Amino acid sequence: DTSAFNWTGTHPWFGSVVHAVCFGRIDEKHERYSDLVSEDAQKRLALLEYTFEQGADPHVIAPDTCDDTRTYLFRDNGDAFDWNEKLHFAGKSAVSCLMAAKRLLTRARRKAPVTMQPEISRHLLKFVRALNLVSQAISWRRDDVAR
C-alpha cells in the first residue's frame, strides 16, 4: 500500500522520487548505483511512469547532499570511449538532470568514434523516453488513475 508515501519528498542520498528512479543514489559517498544507462532501463521507465501516476513531481530539487557527479564510459568490442563531462545533481530538479544527461550524451555521440555512436544513441534514447514521460506527467494526477 503506497497511499501514505510522500511522492514529492526528498531523500539526502537519492534526491526526489524521480531522481531515484532515473539516476539511483546520487550522493558522493556511495558505490556506483545504476541509472537509466543500465540494462534495467525498461523497468526503470515503467517505474517512472508509475511514480508520475502516483503524483511524483519531476521539478522537485535534489538537496545539496546529492553531491555526486556522474560521467559515462562506453564500450564496444573491447574499445572504450570515456566521456568526462560531468552531470551534477545537487540543487537541480530531476527534469533538469534528465535534460543535462540528454545534452551530455548528445555531445558525446558527436565526439565519439563512429563505432561507439550506436551504443551512445541507445543510451540517449532512454533519457529521451524519460523526458517524454516527464512531458506527459503534467496531465497525470493520482485521482485520475483507474485503480
C-alpha positions in Angstrom: 0.0 0.0 0.0 1.6 3.3 -1.1 -1.3 5.6 -0.1 0.8 7.2 2.7 4.0 7.5 0.6 5.2 11.1 0.0 5.7 11.1 -3.8 7.0 14.7 -3.7 9.5 14.3 -0.8 13.3 14.1 -1.0 16.0 11.9 0.5 19.5 13.1 1.3 21.1 10.3 -0.8 18.6 9.7 -3.6 17.0 13.2 -4.1 13.4 13.1 -5.3 11.5 10.0 -6.3 12.1 10.9 -9.9 15.9 11.4 -9.3 16.0 8.0 -7.5 14.3 6.1 -10.4 16.3 7.8 -13.1 19.7 8.1 -11.5 19.9 5.8 -8.4 21.8 7.0 -5.4 23.3 10.5 -6.1 25.3 11.4 -3.1 29.1 11.3 -3.4 29.7 8.8 -0.6 28.5 5.6 -2.3 29.5 2.8 -4.5 28.2 3.2 -8.0 24.5 2.7 -8.5 22.9 2.1 -11.8 20.9 4.6 -13.7 18.9 4.8 -17.0 22.1 3.7 -18.9 22.0 0.3 -17.1 20.4 -2.8 -18.5 17.3 -2.5 -16.4 16.2 0.8 -18.1 12.9 -0.6 -19.3 11.9 -1.5 -15.8 13.1 2.0 -14.6 11.0 3.7 -17.3 7.9 1.6 -16.3 8.5 2.6 -12.6 9.0 6.2 -13.6 5.6 6.2 -15.3 4.0 4.6 -12.2 5.6 7.3 -10.0 4.1 10.0 -12.1 0.7 8.4 -12.0 1.0 8.5 -8.2 1.9 12.2 -8.1 5.7 12.3 -8.2 6.9 15.7 -9.3 9.9 16.0 -11.7 10.5 19.6 -10.6 11.5 18.8 -7.0 15.0 20.0 -6.3 17.6 17.5 -5.1 19.1 18.5 -1.7 22.7 19.7 -1.5 23.7 16.3 0.0 23.1 14.8 -3.5 26.6 15.9 -4.5 27.5 13.1 -6.9 28.9 13.9 -10.3 28.4 11.3 -13.0 30.4 10.6 -16.1 29.9 7.9 -18.7 32.2 5.2 -20.1 31.1 3.5 -23.3 32.5 0.2 -24.5 32.1 -1.6 -27.9 34.0 -4.7 -28.9 36.8 -4.0 -26.4 37.2 -0.4 -27.3 36.3 2.3 -24.7 35.2 5.9 -25.0 35.3 7.8 -21.7 33.2 11.0 -21.8 34.4 13.1 -18.9 31.8 15.8 -19.0 30.2 15.7 -15.6 26.5 15.5 -14.7 25.6 17.3 -11.4 22.6 16.7 -9.2 22.7 18.9 -6.1 20.3 21.8 -6.3 18.8 20.6 -9.5 15.4 19.2 -10.4 15.1 15.7 -12.0 13.9 17.2 -15.2 16.9 19.5 -15.3 19.2 16.5 -14.7 17.5 14.5 -17.4 17.9 17.4 -19.9 21.5 17.7 -18.9 22.1 14.0 -19.4 20.5 14.2 -22.8 22.8 17.2 -23.7 25.8 15.4 -22.4 25.1 12.2 -24.4 24.3 14.2 -27.5 27.7 15.9 -27.3 29.4 12.6 -26.5 27.8 10.9 -29.5 29.1 13.7 -31.8 32.7 13.4 -30.5 32.8 9.6 -30.2 34.4 7.3 -32.7 31.9 6.1 -35.3 31.9 2.6 -33.8 30.7 4.0 -30.4 27.9 6.2 -31.7 25.2 3.5 -32.0 25.7 2.5 -28.3 25.6 6.1 -27.2 22.4 6.6 -29.3 20.8 3.6 -27.5 21.6 5.2 -24.1 20.5 8.6 -25.3 17.1 7.2 -26.3 16.5 6.1 -22.7 16.8 9.6 -21.5 14.6 10.9 -24.3 12.0 8.4 -23.3 12.2 9.5 -19.7 11.8 13.1 -20.8 8.7 12.1 -22.9 7.2 10.7 -19.7 8.0 13.9 -17.9 6.2 15.9 -20.6 3.1 13.7 -20.1 3.3 13.8 -16.3 1.6 17.2 -16.0 -1.7 15.6 -17.1 -1.4 12.6 -14.8 -3.0 13.0 -11.4 -3.3 10.4 -8.7 -7.1 10.8 -8.6 -7.3 10.4 -12.4 -5.7 6.9 -12.5 -8.1 4.0 -12.7 -7.4 1.6 -9.8 
